[in-house]
Amino acid sequence: AFLVSQPVNVEYLTGFKSSNGYVLLTPERTIVFTDGRYETALNVLAKEQGFTAASLAKGLGKELSRWCRTLGVHKLAYEATHFTVASFKALERKTRALKWMPEKQWVMHVRMIKEPGEIDLMRTAITAADKAFKSIKPGEWVGLKEWEAAELLLARMKHYAAVKGWPVVPSFNFIIASGENAAVPHHAPDST
């Protein structure tokens, strides 16, 4: 069994986007845990995707222990590169019956292998972004704040995608920088 805790990996495996989500993968079941803020959204997605939604009301340690007992899980791999030492030690104390096994990049390796449907989605996203970027005339950028340029690009992407009947949800935040921000790696658009 495997415990996924990195938010981007939780989303990749289940479609569930949350700042507090965990996935317990077993050969028999997939259980996704979250707190009360996200439970309604998780329940809807669980019905659509066919996994089990679970609450973190009693804390991850107690809920994980309960599900592992129910499913007969005694060994549990986890994303060692995501947990801090302190948070892992706290979880380990609450799940004494489990033998924990650190795993570094399992989900990342799975994510690198793309199925034909994923490749098609990537091509669609690239086409929408490319068309949107090309639709903005060189002079349209002049005088815009960075955040306004980001909004302009997003609006064009949404427009182009809507014409084609495609959904648009950017995978990553835009990196738009001008002036002295132009040399800042991964700069978030601001009022510059």
Buried (B, 14 or more C-beta within 10 A) or exposed (E): BBBBBBBBBBBBBBEBBBEBBBBBBBEEBBBBBBBEEBBEBBBEBBEEBEBEBBBBEEBBBEBBBEBBEEBEBEEBBBBBEBBEEEEBEBBBEBBEEBEBEEBEEBBBEEBEEEEEEEEEBEEBBEBBBEBBEEBBEEEEBEEBBBBBBBBBBBEBBBBBBEEEEBEBEBEEEBBBBBEEBEEEEEBBBEEB
